[in-house]
Amino acid sequence: MQQAAAITAILFTIFTGAAFGDEPPPSPSACFQQAAERHNIPVELLIAVAETESGLSPLAMNQAGAAILPRSRGDAEAVLRRIAGERATFDVGIMQVNRWWFEKYGEPYEKGFDVCFNVDFGAKILAMAIKERGFTWEAVGRYHSPTGWRQSAYSRRIFARLSRILEKRREMPLQELLDRKLSKATVVSSSGSDWH
């Protein structure tokens, strides 16, 4: 059993590039932790937003309210090229960042499929809303929409998810909870959005 574990560790090192001096990519849970620290937002809140937005699916997209969940990164990029050419509104990745933000900051849409980039980008957007409106449910709602009634409905959904996350956190460490959720992430929220 120990020999099998050692072989697995060696293969992981080789395939991640760590044997050649490259750092392995951070785990998705590390991406959430880093973004939370960088933007001074509770990690549980970021997780609640990602769960609401994409069901924690890194390849999730939403075009004008219709959820899209490609099976592979290649399929996701092909769909993204198609919908980007249509000039309709769409959201990309685990935090469902809207095309408007990619264009505002000159970022390629495809970067939205990178979990760490997307979580950090979403956290940046949420942090801007918090800076503008204070640490309020209105600010959380602005992540989803500039429209008041949509903000209110969205904030209630985030509050419900956040409550469940905090309750489960009493039972297990946050990283284990997030890793479990990410391993089960297959369902995409069909909430759509106005602008995030």
C-alpha positions in Angstrom: 0.0 0.0 0.0 2.8 2.4 0.9 4.6 1.5 -2.4 1.4 2.4 -4.4 1.2 5.8 -2.6 4.8 6.5 -3.3 4.4 5.7 -7.0 1.3 7.9 -7.1 3.2 10.8 -5.5 6.1 10.4 -8.0 3.6 10.4 -11.0 1.9 13.5 -9.6 5.2 15.3 -9.3 6.2 14.4 -12.8 2.8 15.3 -14.4 2.4 18.5 -12.6 5.9 19.7 -13.5 7.0 19.8 -9.9 10.0 17.5 -10.7 11.2 20.2 -13.1 11.0 23.1 -10.7 7.5 24.2 -11.6 5.0 24.7 -8.8 1.8 22.6 -9.1 -1.3 24.7 -9.7 -3.1 25.7 -6.5 -6.2 23.7 -5.6 -9.5 25.3 -6.1 -10.0 25.7 -2.4 -6.6 27.5 -2.2 -7.9 29.8 -5.0 -10.9 30.8 -2.8 -8.7 31.3 0.2 -6.2 33.5 -1.7 -8.9 35.6 -3.3 -10.7 36.0 0.1 -7.5 37.2 1.7 -6.5 39.5 -1.2 -9.8 41.3 -1.3 -10.7 41.1 2.4 -13.9 39.1 1.8 -15.0 36.1 3.9 -14.2 33.0 2.0 -17.5 31.5 2.9 -19.2 34.4 1.1 -17.2 33.8 -2.0 -18.1 30.1 -1.9 -21.8 31.0 -1.5 -21.6 33.3 -4.6 -19.8 30.6 -6.7 -22.2 27.9 -5.6 -25.2 30.1 -6.5 -23.7 31.3 -9.8 -22.3 28.1 -11.3 -22.9 25.2 -8.9 -19.1 25.4 -8.5 -18.5 24.4 -12.1 -15.4 26.0 -13.6 -16.6 25.6 -17.2 -20.1 27.0 -16.6 -21.4 29.7 -18.9 -24.7 31.5 -19.1 -26.0 33.2 -22.2 -28.8 35.6 -21.6 -30.2 33.5 -18.8 -29.6 30.1 -20.3 -27.2 27.9 -18.5 -24.5 26.1 -20.5 -22.3 23.4 -19.0 -19.7 22.0 -21.5 -18.1 18.7 -20.8 -14.5 19.7 -21.5 -12.4 22.9 -21.7 -12.1 22.5 -25.5 -15.9 22.3 -25.8 -16.2 25.3 -23.4 -13.8 27.4 -25.5 -15.7 26.5 -28.7 -19.0 27.5 -27.2 -17.4 30.7 -25.8 -16.1 31.7 -29.3 -19.5 31.2 -30.8 -21.5 33.2 -28.2 -18.8 35.9 -28.0 -19.3 36.5 -31.8 -23.1 36.9 -31.2 -22.4 40.0 -29.1 -25.1 38.9 -26.6 -24.5 39.1 -22.9 -22.9 36.0 -21.3 -21.2 35.0 -18.0 -18.1 32.7 -17.7 -16.7 30.4 -15.1 -17.1 29.4 -11.5 -18.1 33.0 -10.5 -20.0 33.7 -13.7 -18.1 36.9 -14.5 -19.9 38.8 -17.2 -18.3 39.7 -20.6 -18.6 43.4 -19.7 -15.9 42.9 -17.0 -13.6 41.1 -19.3 -13.9 43.8 -21.8 -13.5 46.6 -19.3 -10.2 45.2 -18.0 -9.0 43.9 -21.4 -8.9 40.2 -20.3 -9.5 37.4 -22.8 -12.8 35.6 -22.1 -11.0 32.2 -22.1 -9.2 33.2 -18.9 -12.6 32.9 -17.2 -12.2 29.1 -17.2 -9.1 29.3 -15.0 -10.5 28.8 -11.5 -8.0 31.0 -9.6 -8.3 33.8 -12.2 -12.1 33.6 -12.1 -12.5 33.5 -8.4 -10.1 36.4 -8.0 -11.9 38.4 -10.7 -15.3 37.7 -9.0 -13.9 38.7 -5.6 -12.5 41.9 -7.1 -16.0 42.8 -8.5 -17.6 42.0 -5.2 -15.0 44.0 -3.3 -15.7 47.0 -5.6 -19.4 46.8 -4.7 -18.6 46.5 -1.0 -16.3 49.6 -1.2 -19.1 51.5 -2.9 -22.0 50.4 -0.8 -20.3 49.1 2.4 -20.4 45.6 3.7 -24.2 45.2 3.1 -26.6 42.8 1.4 -27.1 45.5 -1.2 -23.4 45.3 -2.1 -23.7 41.5 -2.4 -26.8 42.0 -4.6 -24.8 44.4 -6.8 -22.5 41.5 -7.7 -25.5 40.1 -9.6 -27.4 43.2 -10.9 -27.6 47.0 -10.7 -31.4 46.6 -10.4 -32.8 46.9 -6.8 -35.4 44.1 -6.8 -32.9 41.7 -8.4 -30.3 42.6 -5.9 -32.7 41.8 -3.1 -33.8 38.5 -4.5 -30.1 37.5 -5.2 -29.0 38.5 -1.7 -31.7 36.3 -0.1 -30.3 33.4 -2.2 -26.8 34.1 -1.1 -27.8 34.4 2.5 -29.5 31.0 2.4 -26.4 29.4 0.9 -24.1 31.1 3.2 -26.2 30.0 6.2 -25.9 26.3 5.0 -22.1 26.7 4.5 -21.6 28.1 7.9 -23.7 25.3 9.5 -21.8 22.6 7.7 -18.5 24.3 8.6 -19.2 23.4 12.2 -19.0 19.7 11.2 -15.8 19.8 9.1 -12.9 22.1 8.2 -13.7 24.6 5.4 -11.1 23.2 3.0 -12.6 19.7 3.3 -16.1 21.1 2.9 -15.1 23.1 -0.3 -13.1 20.2 -1.7 -16.2 17.9 -1.3 -18.5 20.5 -2.9 -16.1 21.0 -5.8 -15.8 17.3 -6.4 -19.6 17.1 -6.7 -20.0 20.2 -8.8 -22.0 19.3 -11.9 -25.1 21.4 -11.7 -25.1 24.9 -13.1 -27.3 27.6 -11.7 -29.7 29.0 -14.3 -30.0 32.4 -12.5 -28.4 34.4 -15.3 -27.3 37.9 -14.5 -27.4 41.5 -15.7 -23.7 42.3 -15.5 -21.2 40.5 -13.3 
